[in-house]
């Protein structure tokens, strides 16, 4: 019988400036909140 190989997840892009996905997600969240606040204030 053959053992199942574990599948590893590969990132879609190697162009990230961050060293971890968590930092990238946190910065995206912060930027989205800032953008939403700016749009709320201007409108």
Backbone bond lengths (Angstrom), bond angles and torsions (degrees), N, CA, C in turn:
res aa  C-N    CA-C-N  psi(-1)  N-CA   C-N-CA  omega(-1)  CA-C   N-CA-C  phi
1 X - - - 1.455 - - 1.533 110.19 -
2 X 1.311 114.14 146.32 1.452 119.90 -178.93 1.525 109.62 -97.43
3 X 1.302 116.23 137.21 1.461 119.82 177.06 1.528 109.20 -79.10
4 X 1.319 115.64 144.83 1.468 119.94 177.51 1.525 109.33 -72.95
5 X 1.314 114.84 133.37 1.462 119.08 175.92 1.522 108.50 -82.64
6 X 1.315 116.12 139.49 1.460 119.13 177.75 1.521 108.64 -77.28
7 X 1.303 115.80 134.99 1.453 120.93 179.93 1.524 108.87 -86.00
8 X 1.299 116.25 134.07 1.456 120.54 177.28 1.518 108.63 -105.37
9 X 1.307 114.55 143.76 1.455 121.04 -179.90 1.518 109.44 -87.95
10 X 1.319 115.92 127.05 1.450 120.33 176.91 1.517 109.01 -105.47
11 X 1.301 116.04 137.14 1.464 120.16 179.27 1.515 109.77 -66.08
12 X 1.318 115.45 149.10 1.445 119.93 -177.64 1.518 113.49 -73.91
13 X 1.325 117.28 -26.57 1.452 120.07 -176.55 1.518 110.34 -138.05
14 X 1.301 115.53 141.28 1.454 120.61 176.79 1.530 110.44 -101.79
15 X 1.325 117.37 14.93 1.454 121.84 -175.74 1.522 113.39 -93.09
16 X 1.309 117.69 6.87 1.452 121.19 -177.34 1.520 111.24 -67.97
17 X 1.336 116.39 140.75 1.461 120.17 176.95 1.519 111.13 -90.23
18 X 1.307 117.28 -4.95 1.462 121.62 -179.16 1.517 109.84 -100.10
19 X 1.334 115.63 151.93 1.453 119.20 -178.43 1.527 113.19 -88.10
20 X 1.337 117.01 -7.51 1.462 118.49 177.70 1.531 110.06 -143.65
21 X 1.309 115.45 153.35 1.464 120.42 178.53 1.517 111.45 -65.38
22 X 1.317 116.99 -33.58 1.469 120.49 -178.15 1.525 111.20 -63.49
23 X 1.325 117.34 -43.26 1.470 120.46 178.02 1.521 110.76 -65.17
24 X 1.322 116.29 -39.40 1.466 120.78 179.45 1.526 110.53 -63.88
25 X 1.328 117.16 -43.48 1.464 121.40 179.00 1.524 111.35 -66.16
26 X 1.329 116.87 -39.64 1.462 120.46 179.38 1.525 111.16 -64.93
27 X 1.324 117.06 -43.07 1.462 119.97 178.83 1.526 111.27 -66.15
28 X 1.323 117.47 -37.50 1.465 120.30 177.19 1.527 110.41 -64.11
29 X 1.326 117.30 -39.69 1.464 121.04 178.26 1.526 111.22 -65.30
30 X 1.316 116.45 -44.73 1.468 120.50 179.91 1.525 110.67 -63.19
31 X 1.332 116.92 -44.74 1.469 119.71 178.91 1.524 112.00 -63.73
32 X 1.330 116.69 -37.41 1.469 119.94 178.39 1.527 110.74 -66.49
33 X 1.322 117.28 -39.75 1.467 120.21 178.16 1.527 111.37 -66.21
34 X 1.322 117.13 -41.23 1.469 120.70 177.54 1.522 110.40 -63.44
35 X 1.316 117.05 -44.53 1.459 120.66 178.96 1.528 111.46 -62.53
36 X 1.332 116.84 -43.26 1.466 120.05 178.65 1.529 110.73 -63.36
37 X 1.325 118.06 -39.04 1.464 121.59 178.77 1.524 111.24 -65.66
38 X 1.336 116.94 -42.69 1.463 120.88 179.07 1.518 110.63 -63.31
39 X 1.321 116.99 -43.62 1.464 120.16 178.73 1.527 110.88 -64.68
40 X 1.327 117.42 -38.22 1.457 121.60 177.93 1.528 111.35 -63.81
41 X 1.320 116.70 -42.64 1.472 120.91 -177.94 1.520 110.92 -70.21
42 X 1.337 118.04 -41.98 1.466 121.19 -178.13 1.532 110.78 -68.00
43 X 1.306 116.74 -38.18 1.478 120.92 -177.01 1.468 108.44 -80.13
